[in-house]
Amino acid sequence: MKVTRRYNQMRRDLDIDLKCESCGEKDSRGSAYDDRNYWDNVVPNFKCPKCGKSSNDLGVKQEFVETKYGEHEVV
């Protein structure tokens, strides 16, 4: 699933919209977390609710998502 929109960010908590690279299904997720682990490890493993495939299943390399705050920053 590819991140198409980030919104409602409060500190590191936010909401995201996703789109499946395989079938094009759109999905909204609440309670996302803005850190490197979430963008690099969690999002690529999200399964599409329609076709059941993730970015890792498809072998799609995730594009880099910038965090709002650095890893060393306490917010």
C-alpha positions in Angstrom: 0.0 0.0 0.0 1.3 3.4 -1.0 0.8 6.5 1.2 -1.2 9.0 -0.8 -2.1 11.5 1.9 -1.1 12.5 5.5 -3.4 14.6 7.6 -4.5 15.5 11.2 -1.0 15.3 12.5 -0.6 16.0 16.2 3.0 15.5 17.4 3.9 12.1 15.9 0.3 10.7 15.7 -1.5 11.2 12.3 -4.0 9.8 9.9 -3.0 8.4 6.4 -4.8 7.4 3.2 -3.3 4.5 1.2 -3.7 3.1 -2.3 -2.9 -0.5 -3.3 -0.2 -0.8 -6.0 -1.8 -4.0 -7.3 -5.5 -3.3 -7.6 -5.8 0.4 -6.9 -8.1 0.0 -3.9 -8.1 3.0 -1.6 -8.0 2.7 2.2 -8.0 5.2 5.1 -6.0 4.4 8.3 -6.3 6.2 11.6 -3.7 6.2 14.2 -0.5 6.1 12.1 2.8 7.0 13.8 5.4 9.3 12.3 8.8 7.6 12.8 11.3 5.7 10.7 10.2 2.3 11.9 6.5 2.9 10.9 7.3 4.2 7.4 10.1 1.7 6.6 8.7 -1.5 8.2 5.0 -1.2 9.1 3.5 0.5 6.0 5.1 -1.9 3.4 3.5 -4.8 5.2 -0.1 -3.4 5.2 -2.3 -5.8 3.3 -4.9 -4.5 0.9 -8.5 -5.2 2.1 -9.5 -6.1 -1.5 -6.7 -8.2 -3.0 -4.8 -9.1 0.2 -1.4 -8.1 -1.1 1.2 -5.8 0.4 4.0 -3.8 -1.1 6.5 -6.4 0.1 4.4 -9.2 -1.5 4.6 -7.4 -4.8 8.3 -6.6 -4.5 7.5 -2.8 -4.8 10.1 -0.6 -3.2 8.5 2.0 -1.0 9.3 5.6 -1.7 10.9 7.5 1.2 8.4 9.2 3.5 9.9 12.1 5.4 9.2 12.4 9.1 8.0 15.8 10.5 10.4 15.5 13.4 13.9 14.0 13.6 14.4 10.7 15.4 16.4 12.5 18.1 13.7 15.1 18.8 11.3 14.7 21.7 7.8 16.2 21.0 
